Amino acid sequence: MNSLPSCSHCFSSNTYTEPKPPHLGLYCGDCGKWIKWIAQNHPLEAMPFGKHKGTPFNKLSDEYLIWCIQNLSHVSDKLRLALKTEHEKRKARPQ
């Protein structure tokens, strides 16, 4: 079984990567078609959607941060970790 990604257009396994910030794309080396995005594993720094899209986590209100943690069950593990990490940082700060 071949584990290397191949092009769905020309079936070549000749590939290359090209940065398309903030992503890294995997492309076919023969026909140039995009194959997939490659995970960069960068930590999230801001809310990725909704009314607060683009707002850094440290600028979100305590109430909204807690609401997100308690109510957003459909979010990625990466986002859930970022929200919980920010919440833990705030709890650790002296009042």
N, C-alpha and C positions, 0 to 999 in steps of 0.2 A: 504494500500500500504506500503510495507516494504522499508524504506529508508536506512537501513543498507547495506553496500556492502556485496555481497556474492561471493563465489568462483564459477567461471564458469566451473571449472573442476568437483568438487564434490558437489556443491551447498550449502555448509556449510556457516553459517554466523559467525562461530567461527574464529576470526581474531586476529592477533598480529602485532605489528610494529617492524621493525628492521632498525637501521641506516645503510645506505650505503653512506657515505659522498660523496658529499654534500646533498644527498637525504635522505628521510625517506620512507621506503617501507612498504606497507600493505600486509601481507601474510595470507594465509589460515592456521588456527590453526590445521586443521585436516590432510590435504594432503601436506601442506608446499608450495603450488604454490603461486607465486607473483600475487597480484590482481591489485594494482596501486601504483603510487608514490603519496605521500601526500605533498602538498605545504608547504614549510617552511617559505615563505614570507621574505626571506633574501633580503636585498637590493643588486642590482647588483653593482659590483665594477669595472668590466672590460668589454671590448667589447667581446661579446660572439661568434662572427663569423667573417669571412672575413680575409683580409690581416692583420688587427690589432687585431685579436683574442687574448685575454689574456692581452691586453694592458689596464692598468688602465685608467679610463675616464679622470683623471687629467693629463695624459701624452699624450692624443690625441691633435693634432694641432687644433687651433681655426677653421681653414678652413674645416678640416674634420668633426669636431663636428657640425658645421653649415650645412655642406652638408648632413650629416646624418639626422638631424632634418628636413630639407627641402625635402629630396628625398626618405627616407625610409618609405613608407606608410604601408608596410606589417609587421612591427615589433610589438612586444607585447607592451601593455600599460606600463608594468614595465620597458622595455628598453627605451621607449620614455620618461618616467618620469626621468629616470637616466640621459639621454642625456640633457634634458631641465634643470634639476637641476644643472648639471655641467656648462652649458652655463650661467645660472643665477648667479652662484657663480663667474664666470669670469667677468661678467658685473659689479658685485658689488665691485670687487677689485679696489682699487685706482691704477691709472696708474703710 
